[in-house]
Structures are given as C-alpha cells and as structure tokens.
C-alpha cells in the first residue's frame, strides 16, 4: 500500500494500473491513462518525485479516495 506522499512516476503508473487504469498512452504534451470514459493526464518523467499536492490533485481527478489509495 503506497503512502500518501511523494511518489515516483513509475510507482504511480503501477498503482493506477492496479486500480483499473490502462496505459500510459502518448498524448499531446503529456501521457495519459484511461479508465472507462475517464482520461487522466500524468506528469512527464522528470527528476525527483511527484509531490504530495500533485498526487492529491491527480487522485481527485481520478475519483480515487485517499483511503482507497492507502489501503491498496
């Protein structure tokens, strides 16, 4: 179960796949993952981890509750 905090992009993609998302697929400027009709854009690979605030924003867009994230 991932902690709610900074996370590596690779780990984020793995967890989203476990939650039923497919991808990542290439988009315009960012890659995205898909679950049903939902298209979630994910940050580009860069040095450092994805911050806690960005993770919170991504989870909100994906409709994933913090409890669901931590209890995976």
Residue pairs with C-beta under 8 A, 6 or more apart in sequence:
1 70
1 71
1 72
2 11
2 15
2 69
2 70
2 72
3 70
4 52
4 55
4 56
4 66
4 69
4 70
5 52
5 55
6 49
6 50
6 51
6 52
6 55
7 15
7 49
7 50
7 55
8 49
8 50
9 42
9 43
9 45
9 46
9 50
12 42
12 50
12 55
12 58
13 23
13 24
13 33
13 42
15 69
15 72
16 33
16 40
16 42
16 62
17 33
18 72
19 35
19 62
19 64
19 68
19 72
20 35
21 33
21 34
21 35
21 40
21 62
22 33
22 34
22 35
23 31
23 32
23 33
23 34
24 31
24 32
24 33
24 42
25 31
25 32
25 33
25 34
27 41
29 44
30 41
30 42
30 43
30 44
31 41
31 42
31 44
32 39
32 40
32 41
32 42
33 39
33 40
33 42
34 40
35 62
38 62
38 63
40 58
40 61
40 62
42 58
43 50
43 54
50 58
56 66
59 65
59 66
59 69
